[in-house]
Amino acid sequence: MTPRFERVWQANPEVGAVLRESPTIGVARKRLFDYLNRQEREFLNHNFNIYALELATTLSSVQVMKSIISVRNEEKTGFSALRQLFDAAHGLVPEEKLTPGFKEEFRHLFRAIRGRSKLYPEWQAVPPKRLSGREAAIVRSGKLDRFSEYVEEHIRRYPTGLDPKVMKRRAENRQRIMVTFGAAESDWNDYRWHLRNVMTDAEALGKAVRLTPEEKQAIKLANEHRIPFGVTPYYASLMDFEPRRVNDHSIRAQVIPSMTYVEMMAENKGKGLHSLDFMQEYDTSPIDLVTRRYPRIAILKPYNTCAQICVYCQRNWEIEQPMAPHAMAPADQIDAAVSWFRDHPGLTEVLVTGGDPLVTGNNFIDRLLDKLSRIRRIERIRIGSRVFVTVPQRITKKLADIIARYHEPGKREMCLVTHIQHVYEVTEETMHAVQEFRKRGIAVYNQMVFTRENSRRFEAVALRRLLRLIGVDPYYTFNTKGKEETVDFRVPIARLRQEQKEEARLMPGLVRTDEAVFNVPGMGKNYVRGTQHHSVIMILPDGRRVYEFHPWEKRISLAPTYVDTDVGIWEYLEWLKSRGEDLKDYRSIWYYY
Ligand code: SF4
């Protein structure tokens, strides 16, 4: 149902009256600030008849409201939500001009600033009774049992690649794909065969799984515009044959682009290569093949392609095609980059990534690690690779032995950082690949990108839990970046914060070891869990929030902030509804800022 503006005023009649009775926007701003200050004073000094948790929501909402109506933030964002509200209160904006997203944001905000978020209805009904000792512990334990059942109930909704039924289906998929390629079992177990047979068009992938007309069209358009597309036979075997996207939604979406994505990519490509460099890697590269955003660690990218291409890859502006023949950097460039590391004594850690360095040959990996290990100061070498899910056959005993040779406890740590998105991607092959490293004392970490495809209630929790069981430590959960072509993937920051607080937090500490971050272009990671690192500074007419992110250098040295527009909560909730989700489960999302 599209909310009427009337409901916004009903949420807080006092704000409605202030706006209606103010003759000018300047007066309205002053009176609103007075009202918000009064609210704070009232709740902190006089009105103690409010539950502490409701008070916390009220106080943070008051701050957000002040931030939104401030002149500073109007200038920073070039928009005035206050003007929109003022005009609406004076009947100057037709109802249909106000989007549901905008109305819903303010309806919730207005409710919260008067202490009526309705997040704790049980408090209004029966104030919690104070118990103590064993009696309290038993009651508490009963409550925790119910939480645990709630977690379990949700996790069960997501079948994993280790479920016997799924494994059986995949064995059939594998046979079908092998017949299509005329491949033998020995081919399937050989990573080189997979890398030689990456499917790069709809015709090839269409022989492995059924594609919808839209999927075919998007792949065709991607090919026409030379937008990288590719899927390994192994990864194709993880897709369900029919394109219903019930369980394999994350897997298909990971590699099959949407029309929106392809059209926007094609348009941006026309503007020149660096318009796609959203992360401003070009501006943080002091020498070819190196990216540096932090004092102690820098990135080395010797190889510029992957076994297959993730649709929302932040390096999609650099990668030409999967397994591109000229993806390896010239030897002298690699040597110069390694020398650069040698010449920068502050650096103690290297992240070797790409592209995917593990799709190169053993000899190359060995030589590169040998060169890096000769810089005695380098105490950790991380290798970023997605082969654990794209072609786990690549993790041979030989490769693991090579990497393990450079792992010297007390001197130098070797570790792997992978990118697993969903429990449906986790297979026995992935688990065995991980265990090859764990057996050798080498840790494997995971960076998950929080997209629409893994953002339903407890979907990310299900993954973290399974990762721990196969030997992978959750490391980062990335908020999807503001790249416009990836709009189909993006999830509001409020949802990521909600997930961390209401889902991840319910798991034991060793399962939720990841940090939720927004990778700020040109700056580095911003920890989104703490509101002290960012603030909501505006709500746009379409309901999208504008955030101001603080640099990690805050309180260490002066550095610029970064302003970014999020995706709208209303649209995201509508999408969840279309996926069959019960929106009551997500109702607190509006109060995560
Ligand atoms: S594996 Fe990493 S570098 Fe390669 S396409 Fe995916 S996100 Fe990009």
Residues whose N, C-alpha, C, O or C-beta is under 5 A from the ligand:
A	BS01	SF4	C306 Q308 I309 C310 C313 G354 G355 R386
